[in-house]
């Protein structure tokens, strides 16, 4: 594996930060301000794409920025998994930027400059997570993402928004500082390094009990993954404007959570160690509970965005389930579901936002007949719903098929039953939504 040193990862992260200054300077000129947003989004995506040929050739791009303390380096590493996540997020940022402009203007939202600034910082943080070469770098950008999205969650500044924002910070900062930071400390103490490795870094570096404790701390500390019981911040954050909901669910925040969990399982513990200690199967059953429980909770929601929020909690656990099974097909299905869910869920939130702009209604029970008024919007909603359910030939079927194959490969037939049962529940709450709205 050839390693190439390049400043491109840093440039990709810096693009949005430079845009922050330009957006702030153009606050009195909305057209110019939003042009900087679009330009930054396109530039970021183009730079990510420019690295793709080297990665497809099996090469790895690295860039060392600074050493804070011995063993604590800010360092970037672009590999196949990282660029996969970066491509998805940076492309969807372009789409979300155009949507945000129309949404924010149509509703004459206040504090639009702050909105675009925080959005830009969030994408820089997301790229930092995608390209992190070690746990320290990942943790820095993980916390940066939490802090810069908080103003977006409380954007409306209503009592409900402030309450949702407090829960958002409490869960995400509380879990990362209380559990994840401690896990990183124990990892460095055991392995002597925080650098990610394809084979993991903890094998042979601690007792089974210690390694199991570290694993549990990591999983509990990644609140953005929305595993139960650390999930309630996500429905609470639905008080935010729809473009923010799309950012939380499709582009950055929750995807950063599952991306981090995958990095921990595959690049800190490694498949062999996780399998030897039985950590994968434990996580798989934990994710299975979240899938079923959140799907049932989605059925009970009349608010459209809340139903989509509980759907996201369930869909994220499909991704976690895939990597937890530790079989090649399951890991493939889980990683595929990152991009499939991202495109499907951003479409669902965009349609929810379009319905709100047109009707100022949020409850499914109040939207009867809206399909006749907004046929194109509801067609998009229906197609995205079919993908989330996993009905062929929609893309969601492919990732779920790999998850089923991976479950069989791992000799976990109960997981196959969970996937089938959850698919039925998915169909119930999505078809219920479609029928109610049409």
Secondary structure, 3 states (H helix, E strand, C coil): CCEEECCHHHHHHHHHHHHHHHHHHCCCCHHHHHHHHHHHHHHHHHHHHHHHHHHHCCCEEEEEEEEEECCEEEEEEECHHHHHHHHHHHHHHHHHHHHHHHHHHHCCCCCHHHHHHHHHHHHHHHHHHHCECEHHHHHHHHHHHHHHHHHHHCCCCCHHHHHHHHHHHHHHHHHHHHHHHHHHHHHHHHHCCCECCCCCCCCCCCCHHHHHHHHHHHHHHCHHHCCCCCCHHHHHHHHCCHHHHHHHHHHCHHHHHHHHHHHHHHHHHCHHHHHHCCHHHHHHHHHHHHHHHHHHHHHCCCEHHHHHHHHHHHHHHHHHHHHHCCCHHHHHHHHHHHHHHHHHHHHHHHHHHHHHHHHCCCEHHHCCCHHHHCHHHHHHHHHHHHHHHCCCCCHHHHHHHHHHHHHHHCCCHHHHHHHHHHHHHHHHHHHHHHHHHC
